[in-house]
Amino acid sequence: MSASMPRPALAIVVMLLALPGIGCTDDTASQESSLLIEFQRSGGIRGSDDRLTIDDEGTATLTRDGATSAITIDGSVMDRLRQALREIEFDKLVVEDSPRRGGDAYEYAITYQGSTVRAPETALPESLRPLVELLDGILNRA
């Protein structure tokens, strides 16, 4: 009797080894799934270019004019952020184009649950104002 593995069992083992990703974890996918919101603010008097990403745990990454830093969002601020997000129906927002765009006005882009809303400060929908004020406050304190 041979000590080798029976052919059907060997074929199964070979197939399992050939499947990519079996037993592996993808850190990128887990990071993306924990992303809560991405906020971009550009323009203003000094021509800023700020990008803030916040995950479910309150860990944030701020990229400001090319420099990146990590910040932690306070629990009470995270509670207010989650509440503001629950109150907005992103997929139903309509942003009117504003002919009034001052040189000192900001342009915003907010991505939440796969939906991105872009709006100039002068045409920001009322339902977004509390969220933008909260996120602006985080950027201004960072």
C-alpha positions, 0 to 999 in steps of 0.5 A: 500500500502506498503512503501517498494521498488518494487522488480525490483528496489531493485534487481538493487540497490543490484546488483549495490552495489555488483559491486566492485569499483563503484564510487571509484578511484584507486590512484595506477592506476593513479600514474602508468598511469602518470609514464613517465620513469624508469631508473636503473643504477648499477655497476660503480667504487663504485658498485652503485645501483640507480633507478630513476622514473620520472612522466609526471609532472617532479616529480621524486623518486630516490632510491640510495643504499636503501635510497629514496628521492623525487626530482623535474626535471626542466621544461627545462630538462623535455622538453629535456627528452621528446624530447629524448624519442620521438626520440627512437624506444624502441620496435625496439632496439637491444642490442648486448652483449658486451664481454668487461665489465669492473669492473667500467662500468655501467649496465642500464635498461630503461623502457618506455611505457611498453618496457624495454631495458637492456644494459651494458655501453660498448654495449649501442646503439647509439640511447640511448646515449643522453637519458642515458647521460641526466638521468646520469646527473640527477642522478649525480646532485641529 
